[in-house]
């Protein structure tokens, strides 16, 4: 039992002792299935606070021959696996656990990190395997080969926060190169299978690319773009969140609004683990995940001067999705050359979600959306700040039934954000209205195009349960007058949509009209109080 080699199971024990562990032990099924095969090298990247270190501690407690961890696993799913594979590798491996963040913290200057890793780990290996490693050996890979040559033993390597050097020394290419060379000596060698029986790396970023090729091509990579068979271990599944909400008396609908949004084909909805657990502990929905890191980190990227970045961010805050090409991203935090590279990085950081079928990105949930707004309001991109402030004014004018101001703001937004060739396009106007009312997302659930059997509503904004604001039903009309829009809302009983969501309060009917000839916008706002409302 040592610091790096065969560490004790204390880390995983502390996680279980908290008493609210969501059982992700079946990850072991996957790592067992690829052990000592040509797929034995696994890199599973996902955002901070998404359980990366928990999974590393889980695997260490399971594999480490010094862990003696039966009492920790006896009530977990993996121990009751019908295939009987649990015992095959249980506490049977020599595990080398490397937390790269801890190495960075231990050196006086970050440039010493790579040499310190090899020096410190080799010293411990010499104590554990006496007379195996020659005195002049300075390379970790050579030390592992000499251990195998003397004892026949192979090592299972766990690397937590594998990408910490790429995040902490973003511009130090020499240090990054030295680190990649260390990893290549371990994992991209003809002798890798001789010294290693398996590897599990976890971090935020996928493995660094040079051009189009991964620096470590033998790894099987699972990411927020494509988690493959590990999708259910990316975060909490909907079933797991429902069970927690039921057990601890939380409103699942609110949990869904605040923390859902990450979506993968096979497993469907994935929730942010850190935030769900904090909501359970505090019995309150709030910004827990985003509080673990300053919005400055997000602000840096959304203020980059790439074509279309500003408009896309504003549209996404309003709920829109955008197609991107993820292939050019170099898997680091400095080599951004386009809007798509920025958005791909934000997917890996957890600030955006990715629909792999449609190849689209979007803001996943209320918690992250609020972080975007916070970063914009405190940023230097004045056009973004103006857009958010203008949306705040539009919502305020709507709630105060200031029809002229609503019309003026929409006309301003329409003029600034629509190319002349598309100015008289109905879909363009709808997009303008959705974008202009982005501040509604602070207080409302937005529903578009809900069929009533009698037609379709333009836009419906239903206030949250804790909000005192009225619901909004917005209808758009071309060349027919704002009054006709109000008439259509009443005729087609659009207000009933709000009732379907359990809302019984006041409703404002908002008719918006655009004249294609004069390019003028007008607005009509009326109160509608349902006679059946309590």
C-alpha positions as MATLAB code, in Angstrom:
seq = 'XXXXXXXXXXXXXXXXXXXXXXXXXXXXXXXXXXXXXXXXXXXXXXXXXXXXXXXXXXXXXXXXXXXXXXXXXXXXXXXXXXXXXXXXXXXXXXXXXXXXXXXXXXXXXXXXXXXXXXXXXXXXXXXXXXXXXXXXXXXXXXXXXXXXXXXXXXXXXXXXXXXXXXXXXXXXXXXXXXXXXXXXXXXXXXXXXXXXXXXXXXXXXXXXXXXXXXXXXXXXXXXXXXXXXXXXXXXXXXXXXXXXXXXXXXXXXXXXXXXXXXXXXXXXXXXXXXXXXXXXXXXXXXXXXXXXXXXXXXXXXXXXXXXXXXXXXXXXXXXXXXXXXXXXXXXXXXXXXXXXXXXXXXXXXXXXXXXXXXXXXXXXXXXXXXXXXXXXXXXXXXXXXXXXXXXXXXXXXXXXXXXXXXXXXXXXXXXXXXXXXXXXXXXXXXXXXXXXXXXXXXXXXXXXXXXXXXXXXXXXXXXXXXXXXXXXXXXXXXXXXXXXXXXXXXXXXXXXXXXXXXXXXXXXXXXXXXXXXXXXXXXXXXXXXXXXXX';
ca = [
       0.000    0.000    0.000;
       1.481    3.322   -1.054;
       0.771    6.838   -2.237;
       0.630    5.966   -5.938;
       0.918    2.176   -6.059;
      -2.033    0.212   -4.720;
      -3.515    3.069   -2.709;
      -6.070    2.281    0.009;
      -9.784    2.599   -0.625;
     -10.193    5.589    1.706;
     -11.250    7.924   -1.113;
     -14.108    5.712   -2.240;
     -15.034    4.940    1.370;
     -15.457    8.677    2.043;
     -17.732    8.994   -0.993;
     -19.978    6.158    0.219;
     -20.025    7.447    3.794;
     -21.882   10.555    2.651;
     -24.910    8.266    2.347;
     -26.269    9.548   -0.975;
     -24.090    7.654   -3.432;
     -25.757    7.081   -6.796;
     -24.528    3.629   -7.745;
     -22.332    3.839  -10.837;
     -20.376    0.683  -10.016;
     -21.398   -1.013  -13.280;
     -18.680    1.041  -14.966;
     -16.491   -1.826  -13.745;
     -18.319   -4.168  -16.142;
     -16.911   -2.176  -19.034;
     -13.334   -1.905  -17.756;
     -13.311   -5.625  -16.939;
     -14.576   -6.459  -20.416;
     -11.647   -4.717  -22.110;
      -8.927   -5.725  -19.630;
      -5.755   -6.978  -21.387;
      -7.410   -6.618  -24.806;
      -6.613   -4.278  -27.693;
      -9.263   -1.912  -26.205;
      -7.798   -1.849  -22.701;
      -6.887    1.874  -22.834;
      -9.891    4.058  -21.915;
     -10.101    7.849  -21.808;
     -13.441    9.128  -20.494;
     -13.655   12.925  -20.458;
     -16.501   15.052  -19.113;
     -17.012   18.437  -17.391;
     -15.819   19.372  -13.911;
     -17.998   18.090  -11.082;
     -19.511   15.382  -13.285;
     -18.105   12.540  -11.189;
     -14.716   12.029  -12.862;
     -12.752   11.587   -9.642;
     -15.543    9.472   -8.149;
     -15.180    6.966  -10.987;
     -11.398    6.961  -10.609;
     -11.746    6.254   -6.866;
     -14.312    3.522   -7.621;
     -11.954    1.721  -10.001;
      -8.999    2.096   -7.653;
     -10.946    0.612   -4.734;
     -12.062   -2.286   -6.935;
      -8.780   -3.213   -8.615;
      -6.119   -2.338   -6.017;
      -4.759   -5.453   -4.340;
      -4.145   -3.471   -1.137;
      -7.648   -1.990   -0.917;
      -9.441   -4.833    0.962;
     -12.736   -3.220   -0.016;
     -15.377   -5.970    0.065;
     -17.432   -4.117    2.667;
     -17.644   -1.135    0.285;
     -18.932   -3.160   -2.662;
     -21.213   -5.738   -1.068;
     -24.322   -3.562   -1.477;
     -23.488   -2.176   -4.930;
     -24.907   -3.384   -8.235;
     -21.617   -4.731   -9.554;
     -21.299   -7.217   -6.668;
     -24.626   -8.798   -7.661;
     -23.917   -9.001  -11.378;
     -25.461  -12.235  -12.667;
     -22.543  -12.807  -15.050;
     -20.332  -13.457  -12.034;
     -17.544  -11.260  -13.353;
     -17.205   -9.238  -10.175;
     -14.657  -11.534   -8.506;
     -12.329  -11.929  -11.500;
     -10.258   -8.789  -10.883;
     -11.550   -7.732   -7.464;
      -8.540   -6.495   -5.441;
      -6.303   -8.526   -7.767;
      -4.339   -5.845   -9.657;
      -1.342   -3.666   -8.995;
      -2.838   -0.200   -9.499;
      -0.850    2.938  -10.206;
      -3.057    5.961   -9.377;
      -1.780    9.302  -10.693;
      -3.674   12.497   -9.892;
      -2.026   15.050  -12.188;
      -3.478   18.012  -10.289;
      -1.736   16.863   -7.110;
       1.614   16.672   -8.926;
       1.156   20.231  -10.204;
       0.429   21.397   -6.656;
       3.533   19.637   -5.312;
       6.150   21.327   -7.533;
       7.567   24.804   -7.057;
       7.222   25.679  -10.734;
       4.840   23.949  -13.109;
       7.644   23.227  -15.607;
       9.002   20.612  -13.156;
       5.795   18.558  -13.199;
       6.708   15.890  -15.762;
      10.126   15.130  -14.264;
       8.623   15.124  -10.760;
       5.954   12.587  -11.763;
       8.564   10.137  -13.029;
      11.025   10.685  -10.176;
       8.478   10.363   -7.357;
       6.610    7.389   -8.805;
       9.799    5.481   -9.639;
      11.042    5.954   -6.057;
       7.889    4.311   -4.723;
       8.077    1.512   -7.294;
      11.655    0.747   -6.206;
      10.456    0.284   -2.622;
       7.549   -1.923   -3.661;
       9.578   -3.997   -6.133;
      13.114   -4.203   -4.701;
      15.940   -5.242   -7.020;
      13.756   -4.813  -10.108;
      14.513   -1.278  -11.312;
      18.083   -0.334  -12.192;
      19.562    2.690  -10.455;
      20.064    4.718  -13.628;
      16.418    4.433  -14.760;
      14.665    7.789  -15.002;
      11.788    6.914  -17.349;
       8.589    5.537  -15.825;
       7.892    3.310  -18.822;
      11.312    1.662  -18.502;
      10.768    1.106  -14.788;
       7.464   -0.673  -15.480;
       9.098   -2.829  -18.147;
      11.857   -3.871  -15.763;
       9.269   -4.750  -13.088;
       7.476   -6.943  -15.598;
      10.742   -8.541  -16.673;
      11.594   -9.525  -13.099;
       8.128  -10.382  -11.722;
       5.841  -10.869  -14.717;
       3.434   -8.349  -13.209;
       1.485   -5.798  -15.240;
       0.081   -2.535  -13.912;
      -3.423   -1.066  -14.167;
      -2.928    2.698  -14.516;
      -5.531    5.257  -13.431;
      -4.856    8.888  -14.348;
      -7.202   11.451  -12.838;
      -7.327   14.976  -14.310;
      -5.114   13.800  -17.147;
      -5.491   17.165  -18.937;
      -4.645   19.392  -15.944;
      -1.364   20.525  -17.528;
      -3.184   21.575  -20.687;
      -5.547   23.645  -18.577;
      -3.047   25.082  -16.096;
      -0.233   25.721  -18.599;
      -2.333   26.594  -21.628;
       0.436   28.286  -23.598;
       3.450   26.243  -22.491;
       3.845   24.036  -25.555;
       7.220   22.687  -24.438;
       5.780   21.368  -21.176;
       2.731   19.963  -22.947;
       4.971   18.183  -25.442;
       7.061   16.647  -22.650;
       3.902   15.423  -20.937;
       2.514   13.900  -24.125;
       5.840   12.159  -24.659;
       5.555   10.646  -21.166;
       2.069    9.358  -21.968;
       3.214    8.037  -25.343;
       6.034    6.112  -23.700;
       3.428    4.395  -21.525;
       0.513    3.965  -23.915;
       1.792    4.219  -27.492;
       4.577    1.693  -27.478;
       5.110   -1.774  -28.857;
       5.729   -2.789  -25.241;
       2.566   -1.261  -23.735;
       0.796   -4.634  -23.476;
       3.885   -6.048  -21.764;
       3.794   -3.612  -18.849;
       0.096   -2.585  -18.641;
      -3.059   -4.694  -18.243;
      -5.414   -1.726  -18.561;
      -5.686    2.041  -18.202;
      -8.405    4.517  -17.314;
      -7.826    8.237  -17.858;
     -10.318   10.919  -17.005;
     -10.334   14.667  -17.443;
     -12.302   17.513  -18.965;
     -10.696   17.604  -22.411;
     -10.374   14.763  -24.899;
      -6.850   13.699  -25.798;
      -4.901   16.451  -27.547;
      -4.935   16.326  -31.351;
      -2.132   17.288  -33.692;
      -3.792   18.106  -36.991;
      -6.507   15.480  -37.343;
      -4.907   12.702  -35.294;
      -5.001   12.014  -31.567;
      -1.670   12.138  -29.768;
      -2.542    8.751  -28.235;
      -4.294    6.826  -30.996;
      -4.530    3.522  -29.106;
      -6.975    4.949  -26.557;
     -10.697    4.368  -26.865;
     -12.120    7.832  -26.227;
     -15.543    8.646  -24.803;
     -16.509   12.311  -24.613;
     -19.437   14.703  -24.271;
     -19.696   14.546  -28.061;
     -19.902   10.768  -28.090;
     -19.839    8.874  -24.772;
     -20.681    5.588  -26.494;
     -21.285    2.682  -24.079;
     -20.346    4.893  -21.119;
     -23.195    7.393  -21.636;
     -25.036    6.415  -18.441;
     -21.882    7.149  -16.426;
     -21.537   10.678  -17.821;
     -23.915   12.045  -15.175;
     -27.157   11.081  -13.448;
     -29.860    9.427  -15.546;
     -33.468   10.568  -15.429;
     -34.433    7.456  -13.474;
     -31.760    8.172  -10.879;
     -32.868   11.799  -10.526;
     -36.536   10.823  -10.202;
     -35.602    8.399   -7.423;
     -33.618   11.084   -5.572;
     -36.439   13.625   -5.919;
     -38.975   11.136   -4.608;
     -36.776   10.064   -1.696;
     -35.854   13.583   -0.615;
     -39.076   15.419   -1.462;
     -37.894   17.557   -4.402;
     -39.993   18.704   -7.353;
     -38.773   16.639  -10.310;
     -40.145   19.140  -12.859;
     -37.968   21.865  -11.341;
     -34.962   19.532  -11.224;
     -35.541   18.886  -14.922;
     -35.710   22.606  -15.729;
     -32.627   23.497  -13.727;
     -30.230   20.636  -14.406;
     -31.331   18.512  -17.393;
     -30.352   19.161  -20.990;
     -27.461   16.836  -21.751;
     -28.820   14.209  -24.088;
     -27.342   11.042  -25.584;
     -29.062    8.684  -27.996;
     -29.046    5.457  -25.999;
     -29.488    6.778  -22.464;
     -31.530    9.939  -23.276;
     -31.488   12.560  -20.507;
     -28.401   13.160  -18.356;
     -28.348   15.524  -15.362;
     -25.547   17.451  -13.703;
     -24.533   15.299  -10.665;
     -22.983   18.080   -8.581;
     -26.061   20.285   -8.814;
     -28.547   17.500   -8.169;
     -26.704   16.440   -5.024;
     -26.430   20.014   -3.757;
     -30.142   20.552   -4.407;
     -30.898   17.423   -2.371;
     -28.642   18.510    0.498;
     -29.888   22.119    0.541;
     -33.499   21.302   -0.396;
     -33.346   24.176   -2.859;
     -32.761   24.610   -6.596;
     -29.977   27.062   -7.379;
     -26.753   27.587   -9.326;
     -24.505   25.016   -7.666;
     -22.340   23.725  -10.511;
     -21.598   27.155  -11.959;
     -20.619   28.467   -8.512;
     -17.640   26.082   -8.478;
     -15.870   28.208  -11.079;
     -15.999   31.908  -11.835;
     -17.917   33.028  -14.900;
     -14.646   34.619  -16.048;
     -13.697   31.288  -17.622;
     -16.831   31.353  -19.775;
     -16.522   35.068  -20.509;
     -13.082   34.571  -22.073;
     -14.513   32.337  -24.790;
     -17.778   34.085  -25.581;
     -15.894   37.346  -26.088;
     -13.669   35.940  -28.845;
     -14.126   37.842  -32.096;
     -15.346   35.133  -34.461;
     -17.990   35.770  -37.121;
     -21.487   34.900  -35.930;
     -20.423   34.126  -32.341;
     -22.323   37.040  -30.784;
     -25.614   36.404  -32.594;
     -25.463   32.659  -31.987;
     -24.927   33.097  -28.243;
     -27.871   35.486  -27.948;
     -30.049   33.105  -29.972;
     -29.021   30.134  -27.801;
     -29.856   32.047  -24.634;
     -33.284   32.429  -26.206;
     -33.471   28.660  -26.727;
     -32.135   28.162  -30.257;
     -29.906   25.330  -31.503;
     -26.954   25.783  -33.890;
     -25.262   23.368  -36.271;
     -21.509   23.024  -35.774;
     -18.542   21.114  -37.163;
     -16.669   19.584  -34.213;
     -13.892   18.073  -36.320;
     -11.530   21.064  -36.380;
     -11.223   21.408  -32.595;
      -7.695   20.487  -31.435;
      -8.761   19.395  -27.927;
      -6.964   22.208  -26.129;
      -7.961   25.591  -24.746;
      -5.914   27.865  -26.984;
      -6.103   26.649  -30.604;
      -9.497   28.178  -31.391;
      -9.803   29.306  -34.997;
     -13.554   29.552  -35.492;
     -16.931   29.826  -33.804;
     -17.298   26.048  -34.113;
     -14.066   25.488  -32.169;
     -15.346   27.713  -29.350;
     -18.667   25.908  -29.211;
     -16.983   22.483  -29.269;
     -14.809   23.474  -26.313;
     -17.913   24.702  -24.457;
     -19.518   21.281  -25.021;
     -16.551   19.597  -23.333;
     -16.665   22.153  -20.512;
     -20.380   21.452  -19.974;
     -21.618   24.916  -20.950;
     -23.263   23.593  -24.108;
     -24.979   20.311  -24.929;
     -24.594   18.484  -28.241;
     -27.189   16.658  -30.328;
     -25.112   14.133  -32.266;
     -27.932   13.266  -34.704;
     -28.543   16.854  -35.777;
     -24.965   17.988  -35.062;
     -26.337   20.941  -33.118;
     -25.314   22.670  -29.899;
     -27.571   24.415  -27.394;
     -27.614   25.703  -23.827;
     -28.717   22.678  -21.770;
     -30.636   24.098  -18.821;
     -31.573   27.048  -16.609;
     -28.453   26.862  -14.453;
     -26.090   27.165  -17.412;
     -28.253   29.743  -19.182;
     -28.015   32.009  -16.121;
     -24.237   31.634  -16.226;
     -24.190   32.830  -19.841;
     -26.272   35.851  -18.887;
     -23.998   36.590  -15.928;
     -20.907   36.393  -18.130;
     -22.483   38.677  -20.726;
     -23.716   41.268  -18.241;
     -20.222   41.508  -16.747;
     -18.342   41.243  -20.019;
     -16.754   43.708  -22.410;
     -18.714   42.762  -25.533;
     -21.049   45.740  -25.428;
     -23.230   44.439  -28.248;
     -24.015   41.377  -26.098;
     -24.647   43.526  -23.026;
     -26.973   45.765  -25.045;
     -28.905   42.782  -26.380;
     -29.531   41.437  -22.866;
     -30.444   44.849  -21.438;
     -32.755   45.525  -24.354;
     -34.483   42.214  -23.757;
     -34.934   43.176  -20.102;
     -36.568   46.443  -21.250;
     -38.812   44.589  -23.684;
     -40.125   42.250  -21.004;
     -40.656   45.149  -18.612;
     -42.543   47.123  -21.297;
     -44.700   44.085  -22.073;
     -45.620   43.533  -18.435;
     -46.495   47.242  -18.110;
     -48.575   47.006  -21.323;
     -46.468   49.725  -22.966;
     -47.432   48.895  -26.533;
     -45.387   51.614  -28.269;
     -42.162   50.666  -26.516;
     -42.685   46.974  -27.316;
     -43.194   47.827  -31.002;
     -40.162   50.124  -31.084;
     -37.837   47.562  -29.482;
     -38.975   44.770  -31.804;
     -38.494   47.036  -34.816;
     -34.984   47.852  -33.610;
     -34.090   44.189  -33.086;
     -35.617   43.198  -36.423;
     -33.573   45.839  -38.229;
     -30.279   44.972  -36.542;
     -30.464   41.198  -36.780;
     -32.117   40.434  -40.108;
     -30.339   40.713  -43.473;
     -32.289   42.846  -46.002;
     -32.912   39.836  -48.226;
     -34.742   38.065  -45.358;
     -36.384   41.098  -43.786;
     -39.865   40.256  -45.056;
     -39.535   36.603  -44.136;
     -42.080   35.340  -41.613;
     -39.642   32.880  -40.033;
     -37.113   35.676  -39.617;
     -39.657   37.732  -37.668;
     -40.441   34.760  -35.422;
     -36.721   34.342  -34.720;
     -36.461   38.041  -33.922;
     -39.325   37.833  -31.430;
     -37.885   34.720  -29.762;
     -34.469   36.370  -29.478;
     -35.897   39.679  -28.273;
     -37.795   37.978  -25.459;
     -34.775   36.000  -24.239;
     -35.085   37.617  -20.778;
     -38.357   35.742  -20.373;
     -36.270   32.642  -19.830;
     -35.360   33.998  -16.388;
     -38.964   33.650  -15.265;
     -40.856   31.546  -17.798;
     -41.127   28.243  -19.571;
     -41.440   28.952  -23.297;
     -43.683   26.800  -25.484;
     -43.863   27.215  -29.252;
     -46.466   26.032  -31.768;
     -48.712   23.987  -29.472;
     -51.662   22.541  -31.376;
     -55.103   23.074  -29.838;
     -57.196   21.414  -32.505;
     -58.239   24.875  -33.646;
     -54.871   26.181  -34.743;
     -51.454   27.008  -33.373;
     -50.356   29.581  -30.843;
     -47.407   31.771  -31.717;
     -45.546   31.759  -28.417;
     -46.606   30.925  -24.888;
     -44.606   31.905  -21.801;
     -45.770   30.173  -18.612;
     -44.285   31.634  -15.397;
     -42.406   29.438  -12.955;
     -44.133   28.304   -9.794;
     -42.359   30.893   -7.670;
     -42.932   33.773  -10.104;
     -45.635   36.414   -9.626;
     -45.544   37.465  -13.277;
     -48.500   36.871  -15.622;
     -48.401   34.335  -18.434;
     -47.833   35.727  -21.932;
     -49.518   34.564  -25.136;
     -47.869   36.170  -28.171;
     -49.303   36.033  -31.683;
     -47.655   37.414  -34.846;
     -49.505   38.865  -37.835;
     -48.382   40.191  -41.188;
     -50.232   43.048  -42.882;
     -53.428   42.412  -40.893;
     -53.019   44.564  -37.787;
     -52.161   43.834  -34.165;
     -55.879   43.759  -33.259;
     -56.351   40.779  -35.578;
     -53.604   38.958  -33.686;
     -55.471   39.518  -30.400;
     -58.698   38.329  -32.022;
     -57.020   35.137  -33.189;
     -55.705   34.396  -29.676;
     -59.251   34.706  -28.301;
     -60.971   32.885  -31.167;
     -58.687   29.882  -30.980;
     -58.612   29.680  -27.182;
     -54.840   29.864  -26.999;
     -55.062   30.768  -23.312;
     -56.066   27.192  -22.569;
     -52.500   26.125  -23.280;
     -51.438   27.831  -20.054;
     -54.070   25.859  -18.140;
     -52.613   22.625  -19.462;
     -49.465   23.475  -17.514;
     -51.416   24.030  -14.308;
     -51.292   27.821  -14.493;
     -54.423   29.554  -13.154;
     -53.377   33.196  -12.914;
     -53.501   36.300  -15.052;
     -52.608   36.163  -18.739;
     -51.490   38.955  -21.048;
     -52.436   38.679  -24.710;
     -49.770   40.238  -26.923;
     -50.492   40.883  -30.589;
     -47.493   41.861  -32.738;
     -47.992   43.162  -36.268;
     -45.484   43.796  -39.043;
     -46.302   45.764  -42.192;
     -44.164   44.478  -45.072;
     -44.749   47.646  -47.092;
     -43.841   50.267  -44.471;
     -41.621   47.928  -42.411;
     -43.352   49.294  -39.320;
     -44.173   47.226  -36.223;
     -47.206   47.742  -34.018;
     -48.321   46.064  -30.810;
     -51.564   45.499  -28.927;
     -51.650   44.150  -25.347;
     -54.731   43.113  -23.367;
     -55.323   41.432  -20.032;
     -57.202   38.175  -20.047;
     -58.367   36.770  -16.748;
     -59.945   33.355  -17.072;
     -63.336   33.160  -15.409;
     -62.389   29.753  -13.990;
     -59.160   31.030  -12.417;
     -58.971   30.802   -8.641;
];
